[in-house]
Amino acid sequence: MEPTDSDASYLAGLFALTVATGLVDAVSYLALDNVFTGNMTGNVLFVGFGLTGSGGVPLLNNAVALVGFLAGAIIAGRLVHGRTHVMRLPTAHLLVLFGTAATVLVTGAAWLVLGAPAGGRLIGLTALLATAMGMQAVVARGTRISDVTTVVITSTLVNFALDSPLAGGTGDKWVRRAGAVVSMGAGGAFGALLINAWSGAGALLVAGACMTLGAIGLGAVRHREGRRAAGTRTIPERTG
């Protein structure tokens, strides 16, 4: 069973945001200090490793990323909480998405100008990226497509497996689930290549561009749906 037309129209934008998450996590892990700023499952484990002093995992940076992500989610929740809209992805959600994209772009540009972060700047950058990713995770929920969260893949893989014909399922929503997994992996791989060939700052700029494109795409879909809904409401009823 394929996604509904309404769902499918949002998938390209969500996949772009998921690619951006892979890029940001590649930067934060490979170019910063072995920390994830989008994937909090891995980060919780890293905090646990850091508490035991195992594997040379930095406790402070990972704890900062975890707290930053939670702070971003809370901030985004406050910004969009209680706002109801008949359409998906209300304006407040879109504005936050554009704000997170701008944050990542500005961060990448600052890195290029000021050089690689270290010490307090590195901690600050980690916190800023994690906060942006926490905000993105919350506002992406406004699309009402639970299988593409833009930051979580584990539950998507579980649902993919459970609904597969091999497990006795129908293959429901397999396109969006596979797309989410591929998007995350592609973002990570692309980020690693950019870091090696260019820099972490360059990879962040590309991530910000992906976020911007994703937000533009989602905004365009929402605008089209709004126009269709408005047209439906204004069509006069025929009588006689």
Residue frames relative to the residue before (quaternion, step in Angstrom):
aa qw qx qy qz dx dy dz
M 1.0000 0.0000 0.0000 0.0000 0.00 0.00 0.00
E 0.3042 -0.7766 0.5295 0.1547 3.58 -0.72 1.08
P 0.6440 -0.5037 0.3864 0.4269 3.61 -1.22 0.26
T 0.5458 -0.5802 0.4747 0.3743 3.56 -1.18 0.48
D 0.6599 -0.5085 0.3639 0.4165 3.55 -1.23 0.44
S 0.6485 0.5299 -0.3214 0.4421 3.56 0.99 -0.85
D 0.6654 0.4852 -0.2993 0.4819 3.58 0.96 -0.84
A 0.6648 0.5486 -0.3118 0.3999 3.56 0.83 -1.03
S 0.6312 0.5602 -0.3410 0.4142 3.57 1.03 -0.72
Y 0.6921 0.4634 -0.2757 0.4799 3.59 1.18 -0.48
L 0.5367 0.6901 -0.3951 0.2822 3.58 1.15 -0.47
A 0.6248 0.5505 -0.3625 0.4186 3.63 0.91 -0.79
G 0.6690 0.4970 -0.2999 0.4642 3.58 0.93 -0.87
L 0.6611 0.4993 -0.3036 0.4707 3.56 0.99 -0.84
F 0.6346 0.5172 -0.3364 0.4655 3.59 1.01 -0.73
A 0.6221 0.5323 -0.3442 0.4596 3.60 1.03 -0.73
L 0.6512 0.4967 -0.3129 0.4809 3.60 1.00 -0.77
T 0.6399 0.5222 -0.3216 0.4631 3.58 1.07 -0.71
V 0.6064 0.5270 -0.3412 0.4880 3.58 1.06 -0.74
A 0.6479 0.5253 -0.3156 0.4525 3.57 0.95 -0.87
T 0.6197 0.5352 -0.3429 0.4604 3.59 1.03 -0.72
G 0.6434 0.5173 -0.3167 0.4672 3.57 0.98 -0.84
L 0.6442 0.5201 -0.3108 0.4667 3.56 1.02 -0.82
V 0.6738 0.4930 -0.2988 0.4622 3.58 0.88 -0.95
D 0.6714 0.4860 -0.3091 0.4663 3.59 0.93 -0.81
A 0.5941 0.5447 -0.3653 0.4658 3.59 1.10 -0.61
V 0.6579 0.5030 -0.3037 0.4711 3.57 0.97 -0.85
S 0.7110 0.4708 -0.2794 0.4414 3.57 0.75 -1.04
Y 0.7083 0.4406 -0.2741 0.4785 3.60 1.05 -0.65
L 0.7755 0.3792 -0.1903 0.4676 3.58 0.80 -1.02
A 0.7875 0.3295 -0.1671 0.4933 3.59 0.99 -0.77
L 0.6838 0.4142 -0.2971 0.5221 3.59 1.20 -0.22
D 0.7179 -0.4535 0.3174 0.4222 3.61 -0.43 -1.08
N 0.6930 -0.5072 0.2874 0.4241 3.58 0.60 1.20
V 0.5180 0.6031 -0.4292 0.4288 3.54 0.79 1.07
F 0.2944 -0.7170 0.5984 0.2029 3.56 -1.13 0.65
T 0.1982 -0.7845 0.5755 0.1185 3.57 -1.01 0.79
G 0.7223 0.3726 -0.2472 0.5275 3.59 1.27 -0.13
N 0.7266 0.3948 -0.2166 0.5189 3.56 1.00 -0.83
M 0.1408 -0.8469 0.5090 0.0621 3.55 0.01 1.26
T 0.5127 0.6124 -0.4368 0.4138 3.62 1.19 -0.24
G 0.6819 0.4664 -0.2724 0.4933 3.55 0.90 -0.95
N 0.6506 0.5428 -0.3183 0.4250 3.55 1.02 -0.78
V 0.6170 0.5334 -0.3412 0.4673 3.57 1.02 -0.76
L 0.6465 0.5054 -0.3143 0.4774 3.57 1.01 -0.80
F 0.6476 0.5196 -0.3228 0.4543 3.58 0.96 -0.84
V 0.6190 0.5261 -0.3442 0.4707 3.57 1.04 -0.73
G 0.6438 0.5185 -0.3158 0.4658 3.56 1.01 -0.82
F 0.6458 0.5031 -0.3165 0.4793 3.57 0.98 -0.84
G 0.6666 0.5213 -0.3037 0.4378 3.54 0.94 -0.92
L 0.6237 0.5520 -0.3402 0.4365 3.58 1.04 -0.71
T 0.7179 0.4084 -0.2482 0.5063 3.58 1.13 -0.60
G 0.4508 -0.7033 0.4419 0.3270 3.57 1.28 -0.12
S 0.4485 0.7107 -0.4334 0.3253 3.57 1.20 0.49
G 0.8657 0.1936 -0.1266 0.4440 3.53 -1.20 0.67
G 0.5194 -0.6629 0.4143 0.3451 3.58 1.17 0.24
V 0.3565 0.7445 -0.4916 0.2775 3.57 1.20 0.48
P 0.3949 -0.7375 0.4900 0.2451 3.63 -0.71 1.00
L 0.3577 -0.7602 0.5040 0.2003 3.57 -0.56 1.14
L 0.6716 0.5350 -0.3223 0.3986 3.60 0.76 -0.99
N 0.6935 0.4879 -0.2934 0.4414 3.58 0.75 -1.03
N 0.6799 0.4825 -0.2953 0.4665 3.56 0.95 -0.84
A 0.6287 0.5141 -0.3341 0.4784 3.58 1.06 -0.69
V 0.6295 0.5283 -0.3267 0.4668 3.58 1.02 -0.80
A 0.6510 0.5111 -0.3169 0.4631 3.60 0.95 -0.85
L 0.6497 0.5191 -0.3157 0.4570 3.58 0.95 -0.86
V 0.6772 0.4753 -0.2851 0.4840 3.58 0.90 -0.93
G 0.6424 0.5317 -0.3229 0.4476 3.59 0.99 -0.82
F 0.6385 0.5218 -0.3226 0.4647 3.58 0.98 -0.85
L 0.6622 0.4996 -0.3013 0.4702 3.57 0.91 -0.92
A 0.6416 0.5210 -0.3220 0.4617 3.56 0.99 -0.83
G 0.6509 0.5158 -0.3136 0.4603 3.59 0.96 -0.85
A 0.6503 0.5126 -0.3149 0.4638 3.56 0.98 -0.85
I 0.6505 0.5097 -0.3133 0.4679 3.58 1.01 -0.82
I 0.6475 0.5187 -0.3180 0.4589 3.58 0.93 -0.91
A 0.6736 0.4826 -0.2986 0.4734 3.58 0.87 -0.94
G 0.6280 0.5444 -0.3344 0.4443 3.55 1.02 -0.77
R 0.6499 0.5047 -0.3101 0.4763 3.55 1.01 -0.81
L 0.6703 0.5181 -0.3008 0.4380 3.58 0.99 -0.79
V 0.7939 0.2981 -0.1498 0.5083 3.60 0.99 -0.76
H 0.4874 0.6898 -0.4308 0.3179 3.61 1.21 -0.30
G 0.8207 0.2435 -0.1918 0.4801 3.52 -1.02 0.88
R 0.5815 0.5573 -0.3892 0.4471 3.59 1.25 -0.05
T 0.0825 -0.8104 0.5800 0.0087 3.56 -0.51 1.18
H 0.0157 0.7855 -0.6166 0.0507 3.54 -1.10 0.71
V 0.4996 -0.6625 0.4620 0.3130 3.54 -0.98 0.80
M 0.6875 0.4319 -0.2682 0.5185 3.58 1.18 -0.55
R 0.5593 -0.5669 0.4727 0.3774 3.54 -1.27 0.27
L 0.8496 0.1979 -0.1357 0.4697 3.52 -1.33 0.38
P 0.1172 -0.8228 0.5544 0.0434 3.61 0.38 1.20
T 0.7138 -0.4757 0.3144 0.4067 3.54 -1.29 0.43
A 0.6232 0.5528 -0.3477 0.4303 3.60 0.96 -0.81
H 0.6364 0.5271 -0.3274 0.4582 3.59 1.01 -0.79
L 0.6649 0.5080 -0.3021 0.4566 3.56 0.93 -0.92
L 0.6466 0.5235 -0.3258 0.4492 3.57 0.95 -0.83
V 0.6422 0.5055 -0.3239 0.4765 3.58 1.01 -0.77
L 0.6288 0.5348 -0.3394 0.4510 3.60 0.98 -0.78
F 0.6666 0.4778 -0.3047 0.4843 3.58 0.90 -0.85
G 0.6286 0.5388 -0.3341 0.4505 3.57 1.07 -0.68
T 0.6631 0.4870 -0.3136 0.4741 3.59 0.95 -0.79
A 0.6214 0.5304 -0.3405 0.4654 3.58 1.05 -0.74
A 0.6573 0.5050 -0.3091 0.4662 3.57 0.94 -0.87
T 0.6206 0.5507 -0.3381 0.4441 3.58 1.03 -0.76
V 0.6799 0.4782 -0.2921 0.4730 3.57 0.89 -0.91
L 0.6433 0.5202 -0.3246 0.4585 3.59 0.98 -0.79
V 0.6698 0.4867 -0.2978 0.4753 3.58 0.89 -0.91
T 0.6306 0.5369 -0.3293 0.4534 3.58 1.02 -0.77
G 0.6626 0.4975 -0.3029 0.4708 3.56 0.96 -0.86
A 0.6548 0.5085 -0.3127 0.4636 3.57 0.98 -0.83
A 0.6452 0.5172 -0.3191 0.4630 3.59 0.98 -0.83
W 0.6171 0.5450 -0.3333 0.4595 3.56 1.06 -0.77
L 0.6508 0.5189 -0.3160 0.4553 3.56 0.96 -0.87
V 0.7071 0.4723 -0.2595 0.4578 3.56 0.94 -0.92
L 0.7842 0.3683 -0.1694 0.4698 3.58 0.84 -1.01
G 0.5180 -0.6352 0.4242 0.3850 3.57 1.22 -0.31
A 0.7305 -0.4373 0.2980 0.4317 3.53 -1.34 0.22
P 0.4358 -0.7141 0.4798 0.2644 3.60 -0.87 0.91
A 0.0034 0.7744 -0.6327 0.0093 3.54 -1.19 0.59
G 0.8139 0.2538 -0.1822 0.4899 3.54 -1.23 0.44
G 0.8500 -0.0617 0.0771 0.5175 3.54 -0.85 -1.02
R 0.6217 0.5399 -0.3440 0.4514 3.58 1.06 -0.70
L 0.6353 0.5231 -0.3333 0.4601 3.58 1.02 -0.74
I 0.6491 0.5033 -0.3125 0.4772 3.57 0.96 -0.86
G 0.6571 0.5174 -0.3082 0.4533 3.57 0.96 -0.86
L 0.6486 0.5121 -0.3135 0.4678 3.57 0.99 -0.84
T 0.6292 0.5333 -0.3282 0.4603 3.57 0.99 -0.83
A 0.6667 0.5014 -0.2973 0.4646 3.57 0.92 -0.94
L 0.6636 0.5185 -0.3087 0.4422 3.59 0.94 -0.90
L 0.6715 0.4877 -0.3003 0.4701 3.59 0.91 -0.89
A 0.6541 0.5097 -0.3180 0.4597 3.58 0.94 -0.85
T 0.6311 0.5300 -0.3292 0.4609 3.58 1.02 -0.78
A 0.6508 0.5153 -0.3093 0.4640 3.57 0.96 -0.87
M 0.6785 0.4867 -0.2979 0.4626 3.58 0.94 -0.84
G 0.6172 0.5327 -0.3449 0.4651 3.58 1.08 -0.64
M 0.6492 0.5053 -0.3099 0.4766 3.56 1.03 -0.77
Q 0.6387 0.5215 -0.3310 0.4589 3.58 0.96 -0.83
A 0.6442 0.5437 -0.3285 0.4260 3.58 0.91 -0.89
V 0.6737 0.4936 -0.2984 0.4621 3.58 0.99 -0.81
V 0.7426 0.4298 -0.2612 0.4422 3.59 0.68 -1.02
A 0.5701 0.5831 -0.3928 0.4251 3.62 1.15 -0.45
R 0.5625 0.6060 -0.3789 0.4156 3.58 1.20 -0.44
G 0.5405 0.6436 -0.3904 0.3758 3.56 1.24 -0.36
T 0.5892 0.5662 -0.3739 0.4386 3.60 1.22 -0.28
R 0.3219 -0.7835 0.4683 0.2514 3.58 1.32 -0.31
I 0.5158 0.5694 -0.4527 0.4525 3.56 1.06 0.83
S 0.2310 -0.8460 0.4663 0.1158 3.55 0.06 1.30
D 0.6334 0.5647 -0.3407 0.4049 3.60 1.14 -0.47
V 0.7397 0.2906 -0.1977 0.5739 3.62 1.22 -0.28
T 0.0473 -0.8434 0.5349 -0.0177 3.56 0.11 1.31
T 0.4050 -0.7265 0.4197 0.3634 3.57 1.38 -0.38
V 0.7881 0.2702 -0.1748 0.5248 3.65 1.17 -0.22
V 0.7442 0.3622 -0.2020 0.5235 3.63 1.14 -0.51
I 0.1196 -0.8125 0.5695 0.0352 3.56 -0.84 1.01
T 0.5569 0.6427 -0.3951 0.3474 3.62 1.07 -0.64
S 0.6979 0.4519 -0.2839 0.4777 3.60 0.78 -0.96
T 0.6043 0.5524 -0.3519 0.4536 3.58 1.12 -0.64
L 0.6525 0.5049 -0.3077 0.4740 3.59 0.98 -0.82
V 0.6340 0.5281 -0.3326 0.4567 3.58 0.98 -0.81
N 0.6792 0.4800 -0.2881 0.4747 3.58 0.89 -0.94
F 0.6087 0.5531 -0.3429 0.4539 3.57 1.05 -0.75
A 0.6915 0.4736 -0.2763 0.4702 3.57 0.91 -0.95
L 0.6766 0.5121 -0.3010 0.4351 3.59 0.86 -0.94
D 0.7425 0.4056 -0.2202 0.4854 3.58 1.01 -0.79
S 0.4847 0.6680 -0.4407 0.3531 3.59 1.26 0.04
P 0.6196 -0.5468 0.4057 0.3905 3.61 -1.16 0.48
L 0.5948 0.5797 -0.3655 0.4202 3.61 1.09 -0.62
A 0.7264 0.3837 -0.2272 0.5230 3.59 1.12 -0.62
G 0.6150 -0.5673 0.3399 0.4295 3.57 1.27 0.18
G 0.5154 0.6476 -0.4136 0.3794 3.56 1.26 0.26
T 0.5794 -0.6064 0.4379 0.3238 3.53 -1.35 -0.11
G 0.4947 -0.6480 0.4413 0.3750 3.60 1.24 -0.13
D 0.2597 0.8031 -0.4977 0.1996 3.56 1.25 0.46
K 0.8674 0.0608 -0.0771 0.4877 3.55 -1.00 0.95
W 0.2792 0.7990 -0.5018 0.1785 3.60 1.12 0.49
V 0.5990 0.5865 -0.3701 0.4003 3.61 1.05 -0.67
R 0.7062 0.4528 -0.2773 0.4684 3.58 0.78 -0.99
R 0.6591 0.5136 -0.3216 0.4455 3.59 0.98 -0.77
A 0.6591 0.4785 -0.3042 0.4940 3.57 0.94 -0.86
G 0.6370 0.5434 -0.3245 0.4402 3.57 1.01 -0.80
A 0.6442 0.5214 -0.3221 0.4576 3.57 1.01 -0.80
V 0.6634 0.5013 -0.3047 0.4644 3.58 0.94 -0.90
V 0.6693 0.4933 -0.2972 0.4694 3.57 0.89 -0.94
S 0.6412 0.5363 -0.3301 0.4384 3.60 0.95 -0.83
M 0.6613 0.5005 -0.3118 0.4637 3.57 0.92 -0.88
G 0.6786 0.4906 -0.2916 0.4624 3.57 0.89 -0.94
A 0.6482 0.5176 -0.3156 0.4608 3.56 1.00 -0.84
G 0.6393 0.5255 -0.3255 0.4575 3.57 1.01 -0.78
G 0.6549 0.5104 -0.3085 0.4641 3.56 0.99 -0.83
A 0.6695 0.4955 -0.2964 0.4674 3.57 0.94 -0.91
F 0.6564 0.5058 -0.3064 0.4684 3.56 0.95 -0.89
G 0.6376 0.5320 -0.3217 0.4549 3.56 1.01 -0.80
A 0.6476 0.5170 -0.3164 0.4619 3.57 0.95 -0.87
L 0.6520 0.5092 -0.3149 0.4653 3.58 0.98 -0.84
L 0.6649 0.5042 -0.3077 0.4573 3.59 0.94 -0.86
I 0.6319 0.5311 -0.3337 0.4553 3.58 1.00 -0.78
N 0.6924 0.4744 -0.2751 0.4688 3.57 0.94 -0.89
A 0.7506 0.4030 -0.2174 0.4763 3.58 0.95 -0.86
W 0.7815 0.2319 -0.1059 0.5694 3.57 1.15 -0.58
S 0.5897 -0.5330 0.4075 0.4495 3.59 -0.05 -1.30
G 0.6515 -0.4882 0.3937 0.4268 3.53 -1.29 0.17
A 0.6119 0.5532 -0.3438 0.4487 3.57 1.07 -0.72
G 0.6551 0.5128 -0.3084 0.4613 3.57 0.95 -0.86
A 0.6446 0.5146 -0.3186 0.4672 3.56 1.00 -0.82
L 0.6302 0.5227 -0.3342 0.4669 3.59 1.06 -0.70
L 0.6297 0.5272 -0.3364 0.4608 3.58 1.00 -0.77
V 0.6505 0.4925 -0.3161 0.4841 3.58 0.98 -0.80
A 0.6256 0.5334 -0.3364 0.4593 3.60 1.01 -0.77
G 0.6575 0.5046 -0.3073 0.4676 3.56 0.96 -0.85
A 0.6300 0.5245 -0.3293 0.4687 3.56 1.08 -0.74
C 0.6369 0.5182 -0.3222 0.4711 3.60 1.01 -0.80
M 0.6393 0.5170 -0.3227 0.4688 3.58 0.99 -0.82
T 0.6523 0.5181 -0.3129 0.4563 3.56 0.96 -0.87
L 0.6604 0.4975 -0.3049 0.4727 3.57 0.93 -0.89
G 0.6402 0.5264 -0.3232 0.4566 3.56 1.01 -0.81
A 0.6668 0.4949 -0.2990 0.4702 3.57 0.94 -0.90
I 0.6353 0.5184 -0.3298 0.4678 3.59 1.01 -0.79
G 0.6598 0.5172 -0.3055 0.4515 3.56 0.94 -0.91
L 0.6692 0.4896 -0.2958 0.4743 3.57 0.93 -0.89
G 0.6428 0.5234 -0.3185 0.4598 3.55 1.03 -0.79
A 0.6403 0.5253 -0.3235 0.4577 3.58 1.02 -0.79
V 0.6469 0.5089 -0.3175 0.4708 3.57 0.97 -0.84
R 0.6612 0.5066 -0.3092 0.4590 3.55 0.89 -0.92
H 0.6332 0.5293 -0.3267 0.4606 3.60 1.04 -0.79
R 0.6577 0.5065 -0.3148 0.4603 3.60 0.93 -0.87
E 0.6639 0.4972 -0.3097 0.4650 3.55 0.93 -0.87
G 0.6312 0.5357 -0.3313 0.4526 3.57 1.04 -0.74
R 0.6581 0.5032 -0.3091 0.4671 3.57 0.99 -0.83
R 0.6405 0.5148 -0.3277 0.4662 3.58 1.02 -0.79
A 0.6568 0.5103 -0.3103 0.4603 3.57 0.96 -0.88
A 0.6528 0.5109 -0.3128 0.4636 3.57 0.99 -0.85
G 0.6463 0.5242 -0.3153 0.4562 3.57 1.02 -0.80
T 0.6393 0.5292 -0.3193 0.4574 3.54 1.05 -0.79
R 0.6785 0.5029 -0.2943 0.4473 3.56 0.99 -0.86
T 0.7333 0.4446 -0.2438 0.4529 3.59 1.06 -0.69
I 0.4867 0.6446 -0.4562 0.3735 3.61 1.22 -0.06
P 0.3562 -0.7548 0.5016 0.2276 3.63 -0.56 1.06
E 0.4789 -0.6546 0.5015 0.3011 3.53 -1.11 0.66
R 0.3709 -0.7232 0.5400 0.2187 3.55 -0.99 0.88
T 0.1179 -0.7961 0.5921 0.0427 3.53 -0.98 0.85
G 0.6764 0.5480 -0.3472 0.3487 3.49 -1.30 0.09
